[in-house]
Amino acid sequence: MNGTLQSKIYKVGYYISLLGTVAILLWIALLKFTPPEANGIKVLVENSPFTSWMYDVWSVSTTAKIIGVSEMIIVTLIILSIWFSKLRIYATLGMTAMFLVTISFWFTTPDPGGWLQIVDGLPVPNANRLKDIMFLGFGLMLINFPKK
């Protein structure tokens, strides 16, 4: 495969990954404004040394909304990085920090859904956990995307 075709295929894959990441992160961010999601993340947030302090300052609902707004800022940076490559470093830092914190929930929360469930005799991984690994990888990849 020649270099030009390889470069075009890489760019198409990159933009598909970027749009998928934006769509999922925006959806997750918007859910933070709903009572079920605010209550759903409570066990994660309250057990983390990085986020537990938030409940000392704000309510469960306000904490979730602050997290949601933070996620929306990261989504905005990712989108703007398409046209303003200098913003990629901020998008990368935001995504890396966010997903390192969410990955830390695996170790700080007593059984937050478990790693694997057995369904019909087969191990089924927790998709919520797997997405964090994938997003962390994409966030790190974002920094090195070729400039226009």
OpenMM code with the backbone's topology and positions (N, CA, C; nanometers):
from openmm import Vec3, app, unit

residues = "MET ASN GLY THR LEU GLN SER LYS ILE TYR LYS VAL GLY TYR TYR ILE SER LEU LEU GLY THR VAL ALA ILE LEU LEU TRP ILE ALA LEU LEU LYS PHE THR PRO PRO GLU ALA ASN GLY ILE LYS VAL LEU VAL GLU ASN SER PRO PHE THR SER TRP MET TYR ASP VAL TRP SER VAL SER THR THR ALA LYS ILE ILE GLY VAL SER GLU MET ILE ILE VAL THR LEU ILE ILE LEU SER ILE TRP PHE SER LYS LEU ARG ILE TYR ALA THR LEU GLY MET THR ALA MET PHE LEU VAL THR ILE SER PHE TRP PHE THR THR PRO ASP PRO GLY GLY TRP LEU GLN ILE VAL ASP GLY LEU PRO VAL PRO ASN ALA ASN ARG LEU LYS ASP ILE MET PHE LEU GLY PHE GLY LEU MET LEU ILE ASN PHE PRO LYS LYS".split()
positions = [
    Vec3(0.0857, -0.1174, 0.0000),
    Vec3(0.0000, 0.0000, 0.0000),
    Vec3(0.0903, 0.1238, 0.0000),
    Vec3(0.0611, 0.2179, -0.0889),
    Vec3(0.1468, 0.3361, -0.0947),
    Vec3(0.1176, 0.4297, 0.0223),
    Vec3(0.2110, 0.5200, 0.0467),
    Vec3(0.2026, 0.6084, 0.1620),
    Vec3(0.0822, 0.6999, 0.1620),
    Vec3(0.0434, 0.7485, 0.0429),
    Vec3(-0.0707, 0.8395, 0.0338),
    Vec3(-0.2008, 0.7687, 0.0703),
    Vec3(-0.2212, 0.6485, 0.0168),
    Vec3(-0.3420, 0.5723, 0.0481),
    Vec3(-0.3442, 0.5354, 0.1966),
    Vec3(-0.2289, 0.4956, 0.2475),
    Vec3(-0.2192, 0.4610, 0.3894),
    Vec3(-0.2548, 0.5813, 0.4763),
    Vec3(-0.2055, 0.6982, 0.4373),
    Vec3(-0.2338, 0.8210, 0.5119),
    Vec3(-0.3833, 0.8545, 0.5079),
    Vec3(-0.4455, 0.8374, 0.3913),
    Vec3(-0.5886, 0.8659, 0.3789),
    Vec3(-0.6719, 0.7692, 0.4630),
    Vec3(-0.6351, 0.6415, 0.4592),
    Vec3(-0.7070, 0.5413, 0.5392),
    Vec3(-0.6923, 0.5729, 0.6879),
    Vec3(-0.5705, 0.6112, 0.7292),
    Vec3(-0.5475, 0.6468, 0.8692),
    Vec3(-0.6357, 0.7654, 0.9087),
    Vec3(-0.6433, 0.8672, 0.8228),
    Vec3(-0.7241, 0.9857, 0.8538),
    Vec3(-0.8722, 0.9514, 0.8642),
    Vec3(-0.9210, 0.8676, 0.7738),
    Vec3(-1.0615, 0.8256, 0.7803),
    Vec3(-1.0871, 0.7521, 0.9116),
    Vec3(-0.9990, 0.6599, 0.9460),
    Vec3(-1.0129, 0.5873, 1.0724),
    Vec3(-1.0072, 0.6796, 1.1925),
    Vec3(-0.9179, 0.7766, 1.1871),
    Vec3(-0.9038, 0.8736, 1.2958),
    Vec3(-1.0339, 0.9522, 1.3139),
    Vec3(-1.0895, 1.0032, 1.2040),
    Vec3(-1.2109, 1.0842, 1.2149),
    Vec3(-1.3321, 1.0007, 1.2559),
    Vec3(-1.3377, 0.8766, 1.2137),
    Vec3(-1.4454, 0.7880, 1.2606),
    Vec3(-1.4310, 0.7673, 1.4114),
    Vec3(-1.3087, 0.7435, 1.4585),
    Vec3(-1.2851, 0.7273, 1.6030),
    Vec3(-1.3178, 0.8546, 1.6790),
    Vec3(-1.2805, 0.9677, 1.6210),
    Vec3(-1.3075, 1.0962, 1.6853),
    Vec3(-1.4573, 1.1195, 1.6973),
    Vec3(-1.5307, 1.0985, 1.5894),
    Vec3(-1.6754, 1.1203, 1.5939),
    Vec3(-1.7445, 1.0218, 1.6884),
    Vec3(-1.7001, 0.8985, 1.6891),
    Vec3(-1.7558, 0.8002, 1.7827),
    Vec3(-1.7285, 0.8394, 1.9267),
    Vec3(-1.6070, 0.8853, 1.9529),
    Vec3(-1.5706, 0.9291, 2.0879),
    Vec3(-1.6547, 1.0486, 2.1295),
    Vec3(-1.6687, 1.1455, 2.0399),
    Vec3(-1.7490, 1.2650, 2.0693),
    Vec3(-1.8935, 1.2264, 2.0990),
    Vec3(-1.9516, 1.1412, 2.0162),
    Vec3(-2.0916, 1.1026, 2.0350),
    Vec3(-2.1122, 1.0332, 2.1694),
    Vec3(-2.0262, 0.9383, 2.2014),
    Vec3(-2.0415, 0.8638, 2.3269),
    Vec3(-2.0146, 0.9531, 2.4477),
    Vec3(-1.9098, 1.0354, 2.4411),
    Vec3(-1.8798, 1.1244, 2.5543),
    Vec3(-1.9899, 1.2285, 2.5748),
    Vec3(-2.0444, 1.2800, 2.4667),
    Vec3(-2.1534, 1.3769, 2.4799),
    Vec3(-2.2756, 1.3105, 2.5428),
    Vec3(-2.3076, 1.1913, 2.4996),
    Vec3(-2.4196, 1.1154, 2.5569),
    Vec3(-2.3973, 1.0918, 2.7062),
    Vec3(-2.2767, 1.0483, 2.7424),
    Vec3(-2.2443, 1.0241, 2.8833),
    Vec3(-2.2535, 1.1547, 2.9623),
    Vec3(-2.2037, 1.2640, 2.9054),
    Vec3(-2.2084, 1.3943, 2.9732),
    Vec3(-2.3518, 1.4396, 2.9967),
    Vec3(-2.4360, 1.4253, 2.8958),
    Vec3(-2.5758, 1.4675, 2.9101),
    Vec3(-2.6496, 1.3838, 3.0145),
    Vec3(-2.6142, 1.2563, 3.0243),
    Vec3(-2.6769, 1.1712, 3.1260),
    Vec3(-2.6488, 1.2207, 3.2682),
    Vec3(-2.5366, 1.2905, 3.2880),
    Vec3(-2.5011, 1.3406, 3.4210),
    Vec3(-2.6036, 1.4405, 3.4736),
    Vec3(-2.6889, 1.4914, 3.3858),
    Vec3(-2.7911, 1.5880, 3.4260),
    Vec3(-2.9223, 1.5196, 3.4646),
    Vec3(-2.9222, 1.3876, 3.4701),
    Vec3(-3.0421, 1.3127, 3.5081),
    Vec3(-3.0243, 1.2529, 3.6471),
    Vec3(-3.1306, 1.2484, 3.7270),
    Vec3(-3.1202, 1.1903, 3.8618),
    Vec3(-3.0706, 1.0450, 3.8632),
    Vec3(-3.1154, 0.9576, 3.7716),
    Vec3(-3.0649, 0.8198, 3.7779),
    Vec3(-2.9131, 0.8108, 3.7590),
    Vec3(-2.8579, 0.8901, 3.6675),
    Vec3(-2.7130, 0.8865, 3.6453),
    Vec3(-2.6393, 0.9501, 3.7629),
    Vec3(-2.6919, 1.0615, 3.8142),
    Vec3(-2.6280, 1.1264, 3.9304),
    Vec3(-2.6203, 1.0288, 4.0466),
    Vec3(-2.7289, 0.9569, 4.0708),
    Vec3(-2.7285, 0.8577, 4.1790),
    Vec3(-2.6462, 0.7346, 4.1420),
    Vec3(-2.6422, 0.7023, 4.0128),
    Vec3(-2.5681, 0.5857, 3.9673),
    Vec3(-2.4178, 0.5992, 3.9821),
    Vec3(-2.3655, 0.7216, 3.9669),
    Vec3(-2.2211, 0.7407, 3.9801),
    Vec3(-2.1785, 0.7692, 4.1239),
    Vec3(-2.2751, 0.7847, 4.2116),
    Vec3(-2.2443, 0.8215, 4.3504),
    Vec3(-2.1468, 0.7249, 4.4158),
    Vec3(-2.1694, 0.5953, 4.4012),
    Vec3(-2.0815, 0.4964, 4.4646),
    Vec3(-1.9397, 0.5048, 4.4088),
    Vec3(-1.9269, 0.5404, 4.2819),
    Vec3(-1.7945, 0.5536, 4.2214),
    Vec3(-1.7235, 0.6776, 4.2741),
    Vec3(-1.7950, 0.7900, 4.2711),
    Vec3(-1.7362, 0.9179, 4.3110),
    Vec3(-1.7007, 0.9186, 4.4593),
    Vec3(-1.7879, 0.8654, 4.5440),
    Vec3(-1.7645, 0.8735, 4.6882),
    Vec3(-1.6521, 0.7815, 4.7367),
    Vec3(-1.6139, 0.6827, 4.6569),
    Vec3(-1.5075, 0.5908, 4.6975),
    Vec3(-1.3714, 0.6256, 4.6391),
    Vec3(-1.3658, 0.7258, 4.5549),
    Vec3(-1.2398, 0.7623, 4.4903),
    Vec3(-1.1675, 0.8713, 4.5684),
    Vec3(-1.0372, 0.8552, 4.5896),
    Vec3(-0.9619, 0.9622, 4.6561),
    Vec3(-0.9522, 1.0883, 4.5698),
    Vec3(-0.9767, 1.0744, 4.4391),
    Vec3(-0.9697, 1.1887, 4.3486),
    Vec3(-1.0980, 1.2706, 4.3467),
    Vec3(-1.2119, 1.2077, 4.3791),
    Vec3(-1.3403, 1.2760, 4.3626),
    Vec3(-1.4279, 1.2789, 4.4875),
    Vec3(-1.3956, 1.2022, 4.5887),
    Vec3(-1.4851, 1.1921, 4.7055),
    Vec3(-1.5068, 1.3267, 4.7747),
    Vec3(-1.4087, 1.4143, 4.7683),
    Vec3(-1.4201, 1.5459, 4.8316),
    Vec3(-1.5355, 1.6277, 4.7743),
    Vec3(-1.5764, 1.5955, 4.6507),
    Vec3(-1.6804, 1.6755, 4.5848),
    Vec3(-1.8112, 1.6740, 4.6628),
    Vec3(-1.8423, 1.5610, 4.7268),
    Vec3(-1.9675, 1.5528, 4.8027),
    Vec3(-1.9605, 1.6309, 4.9335),
    Vec3(-1.8401, 1.6684, 4.9763),
    Vec3(-1.8275, 1.7560, 5.0936),
    Vec3(-1.8630, 1.9000, 5.0575),
    Vec3(-1.8542, 1.9306, 4.9290),
    Vec3(-1.8770, 2.0675, 4.8818),
    Vec3(-2.0136, 2.0836, 4.8153),
    Vec3(-2.0524, 1.9841, 4.7339),
    Vec3(-2.1749, 1.9943, 4.6558),
    Vec3(-2.2665, 1.8746, 4.6786),
    Vec3(-2.3887, 1.8891, 4.6355),
    Vec3(-2.4853, 1.7793, 4.6438),
    Vec3(-2.4526, 1.6743, 4.5372),
    Vec3(-2.5214, 1.5607, 4.5459),
    Vec3(-2.5039, 1.4535, 4.4478),
    Vec3(-2.5382, 1.5060, 4.3080),
    Vec3(-2.6481, 1.5777, 4.2962),
    Vec3(-2.6925, 1.6299, 4.1676),
    Vec3(-2.5943, 1.7326, 4.1114),
    Vec3(-2.5506, 1.8260, 4.1939),
    Vec3(-2.4570, 1.9297, 4.1481),
    Vec3(-2.3233, 1.8681, 4.1103),
    Vec3(-2.2755, 1.7724, 4.1875),
    Vec3(-2.1496, 1.7041, 4.1557),
    Vec3(-2.1584, 1.6375, 4.0193),
    Vec3(-2.2678, 1.5675, 3.9931),
    Vec3(-2.2853, 1.5011, 3.8638),
    Vec3(-2.2878, 1.6035, 3.7509),
    Vec3(-2.3533, 1.7148, 3.7737),
    Vec3(-2.3601, 1.8179, 3.6699),
    Vec3(-2.2233, 1.8797, 3.6440),
    Vec3(-2.1447, 1.8998, 3.7474),
    Vec3(-2.0082, 1.9527, 3.7308),
    Vec3(-1.9248, 1.8546, 3.6489),
    Vec3(-1.9390, 1.7275, 3.6789),
    Vec3(-1.8683, 1.6254, 3.6017),
    Vec3(-1.9163, 1.6282, 3.4567),
    Vec3(-2.0473, 1.6398, 3.4365),
    Vec3(-2.1031, 1.6471, 3.3019),
    Vec3(-2.0523, 1.7670, 3.2236),
    Vec3(-2.0453, 1.8823, 3.2885),
    Vec3(-1.9934, 2.0026, 3.2215),
    Vec3(-1.8456, 1.9825, 3.1867),
    Vec3(-1.7705, 1.9216, 3.2763),
    Vec3(-1.6289, 1.8925, 3.2483),
    Vec3(-1.6159, 1.8037, 3.1254),
    Vec3(-1.7020, 1.7032, 3.1174),
    Vec3(-1.7006, 1.6140, 3.0007),
    Vec3(-1.7380, 1.6891, 2.8731),
    Vec3(-1.8341, 1.7818, 2.8831),
    Vec3(-1.8735, 1.8617, 2.7667),
    Vec3(-1.7595, 1.9530, 2.7208),
    Vec3(-1.6833, 2.0050, 2.8136),
    Vec3(-1.5672, 2.0880, 2.7779),
    Vec3(-1.4660, 2.0039, 2.7002),
    Vec3(-1.4426, 1.8817, 2.7460),
    Vec3(-1.3501, 1.7929, 2.6755),
    Vec3(-1.4026, 1.7610, 2.5360),
    Vec3(-1.5322, 1.7346, 2.5245),
    Vec3(-1.5936, 1.7085, 2.3933),
    Vec3(-1.5731, 1.8300, 2.3019),
    Vec3(-1.5953, 1.9484, 2.3544),
    Vec3(-1.5784, 2.0705, 2.2757),
    Vec3(-1.4337, 2.0847, 2.2282),
    Vec3(-1.3391, 2.0566, 2.3164),
    Vec3(-1.1969, 2.0631, 2.2784),
    Vec3(-1.1638, 1.9618, 2.1695),
    Vec3(-1.2203, 1.8428, 2.1809),
    Vec3(-1.1957, 1.7407, 2.0787),
    Vec3(-1.2484, 1.7890, 1.9434),
    Vec3(-1.3692, 1.8422, 1.9430),
    Vec3(-1.4283, 1.8902, 1.8173),
    Vec3(-1.3468, 2.0061, 1.7606),
    Vec3(-1.3134, 2.1026, 1.8446),
    Vec3(-1.2384, 2.2190, 1.7968),
    Vec3(-1.0974, 2.1822, 1.7507),
    Vec3(-1.0434, 2.0725, 1.8036),
    Vec3(-0.9088, 2.0306, 1.7636),
    Vec3(-0.9030, 1.9880, 1.6168),
    Vec3(-1.0191, 1.9632, 1.5566),
    Vec3(-1.0235, 1.9323, 1.4133),
    Vec3(-0.9701, 2.0523, 1.3342),
    Vec3(-1.0058, 2.1727, 1.3751),
    Vec3(-0.9671, 2.2934, 1.3039),
    Vec3(-0.8513, 2.3685, 1.3701),
    Vec3(-0.8371, 2.3509, 1.5006),
    Vec3(-0.7329, 2.4224, 1.5754),
    Vec3(-0.6424, 2.3197, 1.6431),
    Vec3(-0.5380, 2.2809, 1.5729),
    Vec3(-0.4524, 2.1715, 1.6208),
    Vec3(-0.3861, 2.2020, 1.7555),
    Vec3(-0.3698, 2.3278, 1.7890),
    Vec3(-0.3073, 2.3625, 1.9176),
    Vec3(-0.3947, 2.3214, 2.0365),
    Vec3(-0.5236, 2.3005, 2.0113),
    Vec3(-0.6137, 2.2586, 2.1195),
    Vec3(-0.6019, 2.1094, 2.1496),
    Vec3(-0.5348, 2.0340, 2.0627),
    Vec3(-0.5225, 1.8892, 2.0850),
    Vec3(-0.4557, 1.8552, 2.2174),
    Vec3(-0.3587, 1.9343, 2.2560),
    Vec3(-0.2896, 1.9059, 2.3831),
    Vec3(-0.3878, 1.9166, 2.4988),
    Vec3(-0.4771, 2.0134, 2.4952),
    Vec3(-0.5750, 2.0297, 2.6029),
    Vec3(-0.6804, 1.9188, 2.5999),
    Vec3(-0.7220, 1.8820, 2.4792),
    Vec3(-0.8158, 1.7700, 2.4653),
    Vec3(-0.7511, 1.6418, 2.5176),
    Vec3(-0.6243, 1.6217, 2.4822),
    Vec3(-0.5517, 1.5024, 2.5272),
    Vec3(-0.5371, 1.5015, 2.6783),
    Vec3(-0.4977, 1.6137, 2.7352),
    Vec3(-0.4821, 1.6207, 2.8810),
    Vec3(-0.6149, 1.5965, 2.9517),
    Vec3(-0.7219, 1.6558, 2.8993),
    Vec3(-0.8539, 1.6364, 2.9597),
    Vec3(-0.8990, 1.4923, 2.9521),
    Vec3(-0.8860, 1.4318, 2.8331),
    Vec3(-0.9273, 1.2915, 2.8182),
    Vec3(-0.8421, 1.1995, 2.9051),
    Vec3(-0.7120, 1.2227, 2.9063),
    Vec3(-0.6232, 1.1373, 2.9852),
    Vec3(-0.6574, 1.1470, 3.1335),
    Vec3(-0.6737, 1.2684, 3.1833),
    Vec3(-0.7090, 1.2850, 3.3249),
    Vec3(-0.8436, 1.2202, 3.3558),
    Vec3(-0.9434, 1.2467, 3.2698),
    Vec3(-1.0773, 1.1928, 3.2937),
    Vec3(-1.0749, 1.0406, 3.2980),
    Vec3(-1.0084, 0.9788, 3.2007),
    Vec3(-1.0132, 0.8335, 3.1959),
    Vec3(-0.9201, 0.7675, 3.2966),
    Vec3(-0.8144, 0.8345, 3.3381),
    Vec3(-0.7351, 0.7787, 3.4482),
    Vec3(-0.8164, 0.7801, 3.5776),
    Vec3(-0.8936, 0.8861, 3.5985),
    Vec3(-0.9804, 0.8907, 3.7172),
    Vec3(-1.0877, 0.7828, 3.7086),
    Vec3(-1.1520, 0.7686, 3.5926),
    Vec3(-1.2573, 0.6670, 3.5837),
    Vec3(-1.1998, 0.5259, 3.5924),
    Vec3(-1.0803, 0.5060, 3.5395),
    Vec3(-1.0155, 0.3749, 3.5541),
    Vec3(-0.9821, 0.3496, 3.7005),
    Vec3(-0.9481, 0.4559, 3.7739),
    Vec3(-0.9166, 0.4380, 3.9167),
    Vec3(-1.0383, 0.3886, 3.9949),
    Vec3(-1.1589, 0.4152, 3.9438),
    Vec3(-1.2795, 0.3664, 4.0116),
    Vec3(-1.2789, 0.2139, 4.0215),
    Vec3(-1.2150, 0.1478, 3.9257),
    Vec3(-1.2090, 0.0012, 3.9278),
    Vec3(-1.1425, -0.0499, 4.0542),
    Vec3(-1.0467, 0.0301, 4.1045),
    Vec3(-0.9669, -0.0134, 4.2181),
    Vec3(-1.0160, 0.0443, 4.3500),
    Vec3(-1.0966, 0.1501, 4.3445),
    Vec3(-1.1378, 0.2170, 4.4678),
    Vec3(-1.2822, 0.1882, 4.5075),
    Vec3(-1.3608, 0.1330, 4.4142),
    Vec3(-1.5017, 0.1082, 4.4422),
    Vec3(-1.5230, -0.0395, 4.4683),
    Vec3(-1.5869, -0.0713, 4.5804),
    Vec3(-1.6155, -0.2125, 4.6074),
    Vec3(-1.7119, -0.2673, 4.5023),
    Vec3(-1.6638, -0.3616, 4.4214),
    Vec3(-1.7399, -0.4304, 4.3169),
    Vec3(-1.8355, -0.3398, 4.2399),
    Vec3(-1.7798, -0.2435, 4.1597),
    Vec3(-1.8672, -0.1569, 4.0791),
    Vec3(-1.9146, -0.2269, 3.9524),
    Vec3(-1.9826, -0.3375, 3.9670),
    Vec3(-2.0321, -0.4093, 3.8508),
    Vec3(-1.9427, -0.5233, 3.8070),
    Vec3(-1.8261, -0.5351, 3.8685),
    Vec3(-1.7364, -0.6455, 3.8353),
    Vec3(-1.6749, -0.6334, 3.6979),
    Vec3(-1.5635, -0.7017, 3.6796),
    Vec3(-1.4941, -0.7034, 3.5508),
    Vec3(-1.5667, -0.7904, 3.4502),
    Vec3(-1.6072, -0.9067, 3.4971),
    Vec3(-1.6687, -1.0036, 3.4074),
    Vec3(-1.7938, -1.0610, 3.4699),
    Vec3(-1.8881, -1.0889, 3.3859),
    Vec3(-2.0048, -1.1648, 3.4289),
    Vec3(-2.0092, -1.2884, 3.3411),
    Vec3(-2.0582, -1.3963, 3.3947),
    Vec3(-2.0709, -1.5184, 3.3172),
    Vec3(-2.2138, -1.5248, 3.2633),
    Vec3(-2.2271, -1.5277, 3.1316),
    Vec3(-2.3568, -1.5339, 3.0648),
    Vec3(-2.3550, -1.6566, 2.9745),
    Vec3(-2.4442, -1.7474, 3.0008),
    Vec3(-2.4508, -1.8715, 2.9234),
    Vec3(-2.3158, -1.9420, 2.9176),
    Vec3(-2.2433, -1.9377, 3.0284),
    Vec3(-2.1159, -2.0078, 3.0382),
    Vec3(-1.9975, -1.9346, 2.9775),
    Vec3(-2.0198, -1.8149, 2.9204),
    Vec3(-1.9110, -1.7389, 2.8602),
    Vec3(-1.8845, -1.6116, 2.9397),
    Vec3(-1.7569, -1.5757, 2.9555),
    Vec3(-1.7262, -1.4498, 3.0243),
    Vec3(-1.7627, -1.3307, 2.9363),
    Vec3(-1.8367, -1.2363, 2.9924),
    Vec3(-1.8762, -1.1155, 2.9213),
    Vec3(-1.8164, -0.9972, 2.9976),
    Vec3(-1.7256, -0.9217, 2.9330),
    Vec3(-1.6625, -0.8094, 3.0036),
    Vec3(-1.7599, -0.6949, 3.0245),
    Vec3(-1.7352, -0.6178, 3.1287),
    Vec3(-1.8137, -0.4992, 3.1592),
    Vec3(-1.7771, -0.3917, 3.0564),
    Vec3(-1.8674, -0.3593, 2.9661),
    Vec3(-1.8403, -0.2641, 2.8577),
    Vec3(-1.8070, -0.1255, 2.9118),
    Vec3(-1.8658, -0.0893, 3.0254),
    Vec3(-1.8367, 0.0407, 3.0837),
    Vec3(-1.6884, 0.0535, 3.1165),
    Vec3(-1.6277, -0.0544, 3.1607),
    Vec3(-1.4857, -0.0516, 3.1920),
    Vec3(-1.4004, -0.0544, 3.0666),
    Vec3(-1.4419, -0.1329, 2.9694),
    Vec3(-1.3635, -0.1447, 2.8468),
    Vec3(-1.3598, -0.0138, 2.7688),
    Vec3(-1.4678, 0.0631, 2.7715),
    Vec3(-1.4697, 0.1900, 2.6979),
    Vec3(-1.3664, 0.2867, 2.7525),
    Vec3(-1.3415, 0.2829, 2.8830),
    Vec3(-1.2428, 0.3729, 2.9410),
    Vec3(-1.1026, 0.3450, 2.8869),
    Vec3(-1.0694, 0.2193, 2.8687),
    Vec3(-0.9380, 0.1839, 2.8138),
    Vec3(-0.9274, 0.2338, 2.6700),
    Vec3(-1.0303, 0.2102, 2.5913),
    Vec3(-1.0299, 0.2530, 2.4516),
    Vec3(-1.0227, 0.4052, 2.4412),
    Vec3(-1.1000, 0.4757, 2.5221),
    Vec3(-1.0983, 0.6219, 2.5166),
    Vec3(-0.9637, 0.6780, 2.5622),
    Vec3(-0.9027, 0.6163, 2.6614),
    Vec3(-0.7705, 0.6609, 2.7054),
    Vec3(-0.6717, 0.6463, 2.5906),
    Vec3(-0.6777, 0.5341, 2.5210),
    Vec3(-0.5888, 0.5134, 2.4066),
    Vec3(-0.6131, 0.6157, 2.2971),
    Vec3(-0.7386, 0.6435, 2.2651),
    Vec3(-0.7684, 0.7430, 2.1622),
    Vec3(-0.7226, 0.8811, 2.2071),
    Vec3(-0.7413, 0.9131, 2.3339),
    Vec3(-0.6975, 1.0431, 2.3849),
    Vec3(-0.5483, 1.0621, 2.3685),
    Vec3(-0.4718, 0.9560, 2.3941),
    Vec3(-0.3272, 0.9656, 2.3767),
    Vec3(-0.2902, 0.9737, 2.2284),
    Vec3(-0.3658, 0.9066, 2.1434),
    Vec3(-0.3424, 0.9106, 1.9996),
    Vec3(-0.3743, 1.0487, 1.9426),
    Vec3(-0.4687, 1.1158, 2.0015),
    Vec3(-0.5140, 1.2464, 1.9545),
    Vec3(-0.3988, 1.3463, 1.9445),
    Vec3(-0.3062, 1.3401, 2.0374),
    Vec3(-0.1983, 1.4387, 2.0423),
    Vec3(-0.1080, 1.4318, 1.9193),
    Vec3(-0.0993, 1.3132, 1.8591),
    Vec3(-0.0018, 1.2938, 1.7515),
    Vec3(-0.0655, 1.2930, 1.6127),
    Vec3(-0.1921, 1.3277, 1.6023),
    Vec3(-0.2565, 1.3273, 1.4706),
    Vec3(-0.1890, 1.4326, 1.3838),
    Vec3(-0.1579, 1.3986, 1.2602),
    Vec3(-0.0867, 1.4945, 1.1738),
    Vec3(-0.1652, 1.6245, 1.1555),
    Vec3(-0.0907, 1.7331, 1.1541),
    Vec3(-0.1529, 1.8645, 1.1283),
    Vec3(-0.1885, 1.8738, 0.9812),
    Vec3(-0.2832, 1.9599, 0.9505),
    Vec3(-0.3272, 1.9768, 0.8106),
    Vec3(-0.2166, 2.0369, 0.7276),
] * unit.nanometer
topology = app.Topology()
chain = topology.addChain("A")
for resn in residues:
    res = topology.addResidue(resn, chain)
    for name in ("N", "CA", "C"):
        topology.addAtom(name, app.Element.getBySymbol(name[0]), res)
